[in-house]
Amino acid sequence: MPVCRARLPGTLLRGLALAVCCVLAWYLGQVLSVVMPPQAISLAVSGIHRMAVDVPRVTAPAPRRQKCSLWSACPPGSFAFQVASGGGIQKFPKICFEDEIITGKGKDGTGRGMNIVAIDAASGKRIASRHFDMWVGENSGAMVKFIQEIPTGSFILMATFDEGSTKLTEEAKKEIEKLGSTEIRNIGFRSSWVFVGAKGFSLPANMKKEKMNHSDKSKNRYAGWPAEVQLQGCVAQQRRL
């Protein structure tokens, strides 16, 4: 109880001082409103407002766009890539390498079936690009020949569009397996599939090289077709063989 009595006068004094300050501030405001012209008061208020508004704001810079729309830049001595399958029949596949869109809507060598791009693994330059229709015609033989003629020391990027399995022969599957594919035998009617392989060398074991999405009426994003699949990342530059 003595403690409470000791604190009480201090509390009263602080409250009294606050009340006096409020009264003085009100009185000063009244005096200024009489003595100062309205224009001066308006200018003062405007000045205070400008000071509050014009306070410098620190904003984060816009993220810098990276090659092939990657979230971060590839380290020195590596190449950026992005491979996306088609979506239904309206969304074209996309194959980008070192920020060059090689396969896509309006690009030569893009079409229904298997879309293939060959890249020189030492220079990062395109060697060839072509698509092979796997729905109409017998084009697996031509695709096998195309792959066999790609020089050793090449990256090979592949993406399906619309339908890539109907005319795909056993010989063609074996040729794709030689490039490192482990999923090509699982491809089904209208499956979405992307693949990054290599000819004459092996890509890192921990690298994601392949994705596949099967058509399922209960899950399809498009009418009769599954959602597209995509791979993107960096591949190490290779020494010229």
C-alpha positions in Angstrom: 0.0 0.0 0.0 2.8 2.5 0.7 4.1 1.8 -2.8 0.8 2.8 -4.3 0.8 6.1 -2.3 4.3 6.8 -3.5 3.3 6.4 -7.2 0.1 8.4 -6.9 1.5 11.9 -6.8 3.8 11.2 -9.8 0.8 9.9 -11.8 -1.3 13.0 -10.9 1.6 15.3 -11.9 2.0 13.7 -15.3 -1.7 13.9 -16.0 -1.8 17.5 -14.9 1.2 18.3 -17.2 -0.5 16.6 -20.1 -3.7 18.6 -19.5 -1.8 21.9 -19.4 0.0 21.1 -22.6 -3.3 20.3 -24.4 -4.9 23.6 -23.2 -1.8 25.6 -24.3 -1.8 23.9 -27.7 -5.5 24.7 -28.2 -5.0 28.3 -27.1 -2.0 28.7 -29.4 -4.0 27.4 -32.3 -6.8 29.8 -31.6 -4.3 32.7 -31.4 -2.6 31.8 -34.7 -6.0 31.5 -36.4 -6.7 35.1 -35.4 -3.3 36.6 -36.0 -2.3 34.7 -39.2 -4.2 35.2 -42.5 -6.0 32.1 -43.8 -3.7 32.0 -46.9 -0.6 31.6 -44.6 -2.3 28.8 -42.7 -3.3 27.1 -46.0 0.3 27.3 -47.3 1.7 25.8 -44.1 -0.7 22.9 -44.2 0.1 22.3 -47.9 3.8 22.4 -47.1 3.4 19.8 -44.4 1.3 17.6 -46.8 4.0 17.8 -49.5 6.7 16.9 -47.1 4.7 13.7 -46.1 4.0 12.8 -49.8 7.4 13.6 -51.2 9.2 11.3 -48.8 11.6 9.1 -51.0 10.3 5.6 -51.3 12.7 2.7 -51.8 11.3 0.2 -54.3 12.8 -3.1 -55.4 14.1 -3.2 -59.0 12.1 -5.3 -61.4 13.5 -8.8 -61.8 15.9 -9.1 -64.7 14.6 -11.4 -67.5 16.9 -14.4 -68.0 17.5 -16.5 -71.1 14.6 -18.8 -72.0 12.5 -17.3 -69.2 14.6 -19.0 -66.5 14.3 -17.7 -62.9 18.0 -17.3 -62.5 21.0 -17.0 -64.9 22.9 -20.1 -65.8 26.5 -20.2 -64.5 29.4 -19.6 -66.8 30.2 -22.5 -69.1 26.6 -23.6 -69.4 23.6 -23.1 -71.7 20.0 -22.2 -70.8 17.2 -24.3 -72.2 13.4 -24.7 -72.0 11.3 -27.5 -73.6 7.5 -27.5 -73.4 5.1 -29.9 -75.1 2.1 -28.7 -76.9 -1.3 -28.4 -75.2 -4.1 -29.9 -77.1 -4.1 -28.7 -80.7 -4.2 -25.0 -79.9 -1.1 -24.5 -77.8 2.1 -25.1 -79.8 5.2 -26.7 -78.3 8.2 -24.5 -77.5 11.9 -25.3 -77.6 14.2 -22.5 -76.5 18.0 -22.7 -76.3 20.2 -19.8 -75.2 17.3 -17.5 -75.6 16.6 -18.5 -79.2 13.1 -19.9 -79.6 13.7 -22.6 -82.3 10.4 -24.5 -82.1 7.1 -22.7 -81.6 4.1 -21.2 -83.2 5.0 -19.7 -86.6 8.5 -21.3 -86.5 9.8 -23.5 -89.3 10.1 -27.2 -88.4 7.2 -27.0 -85.9 4.2 -29.3 -86.3 2.2 -32.3 -85.2 4.0 -35.3 -83.8 7.6 -35.3 -82.6 9.5 -31.9 -82.7 13.2 -32.3 -82.5 16.0 -29.8 -82.2 19.7 -30.7 -82.4 22.3 -28.3 -80.8 26.1 -28.3 -81.0 27.1 -29.0 -77.4 30.3 -27.1 -77.7 29.1 -23.9 -79.3 25.5 -23.9 -78.3 24.5 -23.2 -81.9 21.5 -24.9 -83.7 22.4 -27.8 -86.0 19.0 -28.7 -87.2 15.3 -28.7 -86.3 12.4 -30.7 -87.7 9.0 -32.3 -86.8 7.8 -35.7 -87.8 4.0 -36.4 -88.0 3.1 -39.5 -85.9 -0.6 -39.5 -86.9 -0.6 -39.4 -90.7 2.0 -41.1 -92.9 4.9 -43.4 -92.2 7.5 -40.9 -90.8 9.3 -43.0 -88.1 11.9 -44.1 -90.6 12.7 -40.5 -91.6 12.9 -39.6 -88.0 15.4 -42.4 -87.3 17.5 -41.3 -90.2 17.4 -37.7 -89.0 18.6 -38.7 -85.5 21.3 -40.9 -86.8 22.7 -38.1 -89.0 22.9 -35.7 -86.0 26.7 -35.3 -85.2 28.2 -36.8 -82.1 28.6 -34.2 -79.4 25.1 -32.7 -79.7 22.3 -31.9 -77.4 18.9 -33.2 -78.6 15.7 -31.7 -77.4 12.3 -33.2 -78.2 8.6 -32.3 -77.6 5.3 -33.8 -78.7 2.5 -31.8 -80.2 -1.1 -33.2 -80.6 -0.2 -36.9 -81.0 3.3 -38.5 -80.9 2.7 -42.2 -80.5 0.5 -43.8 -83.1 3.2 -44.1 -85.9 6.1 -44.4 -83.5 7.9 -47.6 -84.4 10.1 -49.9 -82.3 13.1 -48.8 -84.2 12.4 -45.2 -83.5 12.0 -45.9 -79.8 15.3 -47.7 -79.6 17.0 -44.7 -81.3 15.5 -42.3 -78.7 16.6 -44.7 -75.9 20.2 -44.4 -77.2 19.9 -40.6 -76.5 19.1 -41.3 -72.8 15.3 -41.7 -72.7 13.9 -44.1 -70.2 10.2 -43.1 -70.7 9.7 -43.3 -74.4 8.2 -46.9 -74.2 5.5 -45.5 -71.9 4.2 -43.0 -74.3 0.5 -43.4 -75.1 -2.1 -41.9 -77.3 -1.9 -38.1 -77.0 0.6 -38.2 -74.2 2.5 -34.9 -73.5 6.2 -35.6 -73.5 9.4 -33.6 -73.4 13.0 -34.9 -73.4 16.5 -33.5 -73.3 19.2 -36.0 -74.4 22.7 -36.1 -75.7 24.5 -37.9 -78.5 28.1 -39.1 -77.8 28.1 -38.3 -74.1 25.9 -38.6 -71.0 24.1 -35.8 -69.2 24.4 -35.7 -65.4 22.6 -38.5 -63.6 20.8 -36.1 -61.2 19.5 -33.9 -64.0 15.8 -34.1 -64.8 15.8 -35.1 -68.5 12.2 -36.2 -69.2 8.6 -35.6 -68.3 5.4 -37.3 -69.5 1.7 -36.7 -68.9 -0.8 -39.2 -70.1 -4.3 -38.5 -71.5 -7.0 -39.2 -68.9 -10.6 -38.1 -69.4 -11.1 -37.3 -65.8 -8.0 -35.1 -65.6 -7.4 -33.7 -69.0 -6.9 -30.0 -69.2 -7.9 -29.8 -72.9 -10.8 -31.6 -74.6 -9.2 -35.0 -75.2 -5.6 -33.9 -74.3 -3.7 -33.7 -71.1 -1.9 -30.6 -69.7 1.4 -29.8 -71.3 4.7 -30.7 -69.6 7.9 -28.6 -69.4 11.6 -28.9 -68.6 13.9 -26.0 -68.1 17.4 -25.4 -66.7 21.0 -25.3 -67.6 23.3 -27.8 -69.4 27.0 -27.8 -69.2 29.0 -26.8 -72.3 30.9 -29.7 -73.8 34.4 -29.7 -75.2 34.5 -30.3 -78.9 35.1 -33.9 -79.7 
